[in-house]
């Protein structure tokens, strides 16, 4: 079934609301199929790891973690890698590949 007969309508709030549930389930199915983490999950992982680094190495920066995450939300792997380098920490294996991939593509 074709979702929209007029693609230009895709930015209309009532159209988005009408198809929100279908789009979310489609997105979930694609993520499950390709075993991709949702962006919110990655954001939470980066937040958790960066917070842990600052807690151990620079507690005065803890209050800035949310601001950093917001500011670099499109470059979280780069942010994480640079923090790891600054404090001479080996990146977490679960995020290391993410960080390497982002740095190589920039």
HELIX and SHEET records of a PDB file:
HELIX    1   1 UNK A    7  UNK A   11  5                                   5    
HELIX    2   2 UNK A   13  UNK A   34  1                                  22    
HELIX    3   3 UNK A   39  UNK A   57  1                                  19    
HELIX    4   4 UNK A   59  UNK A   64  5                                   6    
HELIX    5   5 UNK A   65  UNK A   71  1                                   7    
HELIX    6   6 UNK A   76  UNK A   86  1                                  11    
HELIX    7   7 UNK A   93  UNK A  105  1                                  13    
END                                                                             
